[in-house]
Amino acid sequence: MSVLVLADHDQGVLSPATARIVHAVAELGTVDILLAGENIAAPAQSASTLAGVAKVLTAEGLFVADSLEMLLSTLTVRYHYVVASAGSVGKDVLPRLAAKLDLMPVTDVTAILGPNRFERPIYAGNALQTVASNQPKHLLTLRASAFRAAATGNAAPIEAIDTSGVSSAAKLIASHRTQSETPDLATAQIVVGGGIAVGSAEGFQLIESLAKKLNAAVGATRAAVDAGYAPNDWQVGQTGKIIAPDLYIAIGISGALQHLAGIQGAKKIVAINTDPEAPLVKLADIALIGDLFQVIPQLIAELDKIGLKR
Ligand SMILES: Cc1cc2nc3c(=O)[nH]c(=O)nc-3n(C[C@H](O)[C@H](O)[C@H](O)COP(=O)(O)OP(=O)(O)OC[C@H]3O[C@@H](n4cnc5c(N)ncnc54)[C@H](O)[C@@H]3O)c2cc1C
């Protein structure tokens, strides 16, 4: 069996999600990685070091969803599995490829139970579904945070592929990126999340200060995002990002089901809340009952004392 993994990369850096996907699919067969896009020399080099990778294919150029789907469809004939992370690129490209090949994609996979059995959460993570697929090929998106990363130390060959027949009906006019000093939410080891109780965008600066001390990413509830206290891309939950940090510090967050759907992979949860009956307080490994506007400055002062600064 052979597997093609579509790598995620940005600004010349391979996403940590790709190492997790490679580890997850290693038992399915021989794994090749496809790196498509601009500025891919360094990420291709990183991909070649991942244990279990047989070959890294590179396609240099600007790809949007339809051209990436076209590129993948020319390669798919060689593979039994085509796998991407369930991030923005994978969610955009894999369903297009599935439609083209008349296959059913299996999305948001959190466990691979066998060559054609995959587990995925449904109902906002309140139930797990096992999908058995008897299709000739499998198109999968994987929730990278559910898997461990592959080790490094490999030196797989890197091979440029011909993209001359690939075209696109779409044209990229401009892209705008959010500038952030904090790590990426989806892969951060520590996340500090704020809820509606933070009260304002200025209040979120307090959350950001704590996050900076801990080298953590900042998350928010939908209520805080809807109120305009935090940007859209900080939203964690069913309709936001899925996170799986080692530590999640939830500040002024009640723990609605839709928020919990995004934090099920968190290994340890600390809740800071005035309400001892809040669902997230009950779920947390450690709960600090108190007013966030008193607790957070104290916490920052204590971190300063022990010299835990960025
Ligand atoms: C279809 C759908 C999708 C949704 N998707 C998402 C999603 O992806 N992500 C998401 O987060 N939500 C989502 N929601 C919204 C979700 O249902 C909740 O409304 C939201 O998560 C609540 O946010 P919150 O915890 O900030 O606010 P609240 O539920 O109002 O909780 C505020 C908490 O702050 C505490 N508090 C108050 N003052 C203080 C203080 N001074 N110090 C400390 N604690 C204090 C309170 O005790 C309370 O527990 C979705 C809803 C729907 C219907």
PDBQT file of the ligand as one rigid body, heavy atoms in Angstrom, charges set to zero:
ROOT
HETATM    1  C1  LIG A 401     -23.791  26.518  16.649  1.00  0.00    +0.000 C 
HETATM    2  C2  LIG A 401     -22.949  27.096  17.748  1.00  0.00    +0.000 A 
HETATM    3  C3  LIG A 401     -21.576  27.013  17.633  1.00  0.00    +0.000 A 
HETATM    4  C4  LIG A 401     -20.759  27.538  18.646  1.00  0.00    +0.000 A 
HETATM    5  N1  LIG A 401     -19.404  27.438  18.521  1.00  0.00    +0.000 NA
HETATM    6  C5  LIG A 401     -18.625  27.862  19.542  1.00  0.00    +0.000 A 
HETATM    7  C6  LIG A 401     -17.219  27.724  19.479  1.00  0.00    +0.000 A 
HETATM    8  O1  LIG A 401     -16.654  27.243  18.504  1.00  0.00    +0.000 OA
HETATM    9  N2  LIG A 401     -16.495  28.154  20.532  1.00  0.00    +0.000 N 
HETATM   10  C7  LIG A 401     -17.067  28.700  21.652  1.00  0.00    +0.000 A 
HETATM   11  O2  LIG A 401     -16.316  29.064  22.573  1.00  0.00    +0.000 OA
HETATM   12  N3  LIG A 401     -18.388  28.859  21.718  1.00  0.00    +0.000 NA
HETATM   13  C8  LIG A 401     -19.178  28.470  20.696  1.00  0.00    +0.000 A 
HETATM   14  N4  LIG A 401     -20.520  28.667  20.775  1.00  0.00    +0.000 N 
HETATM   15  C9  LIG A 401     -21.052  29.487  21.894  1.00  0.00    +0.000 C 
HETATM   16  C10 LIG A 401     -21.204  28.707  23.167  1.00  0.00    +0.000 C 
HETATM   17  O3  LIG A 401     -22.464  28.058  23.190  1.00  0.00    +0.000 OA
HETATM   18  C11 LIG A 401     -21.114  29.655  24.407  1.00  0.00    +0.000 C 
HETATM   19  O4  LIG A 401     -22.076  30.668  24.260  1.00  0.00    +0.000 OA
HETATM   20  C12 LIG A 401     -19.759  30.316  24.610  1.00  0.00    +0.000 C 
HETATM   21  O5  LIG A 401     -18.730  29.350  24.527  1.00  0.00    +0.000 OA
HETATM   22  C13 LIG A 401     -19.720  30.969  25.987  1.00  0.00    +0.000 C 
HETATM   23  O6  LIG A 401     -18.571  31.731  26.086  1.00  0.00    +0.000 OA
HETATM   24  P1  LIG A 401     -17.999  32.188  27.497  1.00  0.00    +0.000 P 
HETATM   25  O7  LIG A 401     -17.592  30.996  28.291  1.00  0.00    +0.000 OA
HETATM   26  O8  LIG A 401     -16.983  33.232  27.207  1.00  0.00    +0.000 OA
HETATM   27  O9  LIG A 401     -19.242  32.946  28.168  1.00  0.00    +0.000 OA
HETATM   28  P2  LIG A 401     -20.216  32.505  29.356  1.00  0.00    +0.000 P 
HETATM   29  O10 LIG A 401     -20.841  31.202  29.080  1.00  0.00    +0.000 OA
HETATM   30  O11 LIG A 401     -21.096  33.676  29.611  1.00  0.00    +0.000 OA
HETATM   31  O12 LIG A 401     -19.247  32.313  30.606  1.00  0.00    +0.000 OA
HETATM   32  C14 LIG A 401     -18.556  33.350  31.230  1.00  0.00    +0.000 C 
HETATM   33  C15 LIG A 401     -17.841  32.744  32.429  1.00  0.00    +0.000 C 
HETATM   34  O13 LIG A 401     -17.028  33.723  33.027  1.00  0.00    +0.000 OA
HETATM   35  C16 LIG A 401     -17.127  33.603  34.451  1.00  0.00    +0.000 C 
HETATM   36  N5  LIG A 401     -16.791  34.921  35.026  1.00  0.00    +0.000 N 
HETATM   37  C17 LIG A 401     -17.551  36.052  35.044  1.00  0.00    +0.000 A 
HETATM   38  N6  LIG A 401     -16.853  37.066  35.580  1.00  0.00    +0.000 NA
HETATM   39  C18 LIG A 401     -15.629  36.573  35.903  1.00  0.00    +0.000 A 
HETATM   40  C19 LIG A 401     -14.457  37.129  36.471  1.00  0.00    +0.000 A 
HETATM   41  N7  LIG A 401     -14.379  38.447  36.791  1.00  0.00    +0.000 N 
HETATM   42  N8  LIG A 401     -13.374  36.341  36.674  1.00  0.00    +0.000 NA
HETATM   43  C20 LIG A 401     -13.412  35.023  36.333  1.00  0.00    +0.000 A 
HETATM   44  N9  LIG A 401     -14.509  34.439  35.797  1.00  0.00    +0.000 NA
HETATM   45  C21 LIG A 401     -15.588  35.205  35.557  1.00  0.00    +0.000 A 
HETATM   46  C22 LIG A 401     -18.565  33.170  34.695  1.00  0.00    +0.000 C 
HETATM   47  O14 LIG A 401     -18.683  32.516  35.944  1.00  0.00    +0.000 OA
HETATM   48  C23 LIG A 401     -18.803  32.221  33.521  1.00  0.00    +0.000 C 
HETATM   49  O15 LIG A 401     -18.455  30.892  33.866  1.00  0.00    +0.000 OA
HETATM   50  C24 LIG A 401     -21.352  28.154  19.782  1.00  0.00    +0.000 A 
HETATM   51  C25 LIG A 401     -22.737  28.226  19.881  1.00  0.00    +0.000 A 
HETATM   52  C26 LIG A 401     -23.525  27.701  18.872  1.00  0.00    +0.000 A 
HETATM   53  C27 LIG A 401     -25.012  27.786  19.008  1.00  0.00    +0.000 C 
ENDROOT
TORSDOF 0
